[in-house]
Amino acid sequence: MKSNSLNRTAPVKAISKVPVNSTNTAEMLSERETEILQHMADGLSSKHIGEALSISEDTVETHRKNIYRKIAAKNAAQAMAYGFRNNLIK
């Protein structure tokens, strides 16, 4: 009798939660995205970042999502850690 179940195993890969020194990091993030990342590190909310940069809160949120996508961050803490590790923010 033949078994219908397949025994598939995927190789296990080590995953870095926060990329470090990605290729062309400075080119990956736009000047505005880097500016927003700095404001995030300074503790500002999206609303306050928007007010400081004279842009809407929705625009700030779009930039934040783009930052997360570009650097493979899942949240603000990971994004800021990436920024610090790659000397994008102080």
N, C-alpha and C positions, 0 to 999 in steps of 0.2 A: 504494500500500500504506500503510495506516494504522499509525502507531506506537502500541504499547500502553503505552509508558513515559510517565509524566507528568513534566513539568519543573516542580517545585514548589520555590519558594524562600521560606523564612520570613524575615521581617524580623529584623535583628540588633538586639538590645537591649543597652544597657549595664547591667550588673548590679553593684550595690554589694555587696561581700562582707560588709560589716558595716553595717547600717542606722544612720544617725545622726539623732538627734532625731526619732524616730518620734512620731506623734500619741499623746498620752496615755501616754508611756513609763512614768511613775510608776504609772499605773493599770493598765498591761498586766501588770506583774509584781506578784505579791502581796508582802506584807511578808516572808513566809517565803522566797519565791524570791529577793528582794533580799538577805536575810540570808545565804542559801546562796551567792549570787553573791559576796558580800563574803568569805565563808570560802574560796571557791575562789581569789579573788584573793590571799588571805593564804597560799595554798599548801597548804591542808589537803586531804587525800584525802576521798573520800565516807565512808569508815569513820570518820575523825577528825571530820568535820563531824557525822555522826550521833551520835557520842559527846558532842560539845560541846553539841548541841541536844537530847539525850535522845530521838532518833528512830532508826529502823533505817536501815542502809545502803541498803536497798531503797527506803525512802521518800526518802532523799536523791537516789538515782538517778532516781526518778520526778520529783522537783522539777527536777533538772538537765535531763531530757528536755523538760519543760514550758517551761523557760526557753529552751532552744534553739529549740523550735517557735515560741514567741511572738515571739522577736526574729530569727528566721530565721538562727540561728547554726549552723554545722556542727560546731563543737567548742568546747572550753573557752576556748581563746585568743580566738576570735571573740566569745564571750559576755562575757569579761572586758573586751575592747577596747570593746564596746558599753557595758558598765557604766561604764567610765572616761569615755568620750566623752559620755555622757549624765548624768554626775555622780550615778550611782546608788551607786557605790562609791568608796572612797578608796585 
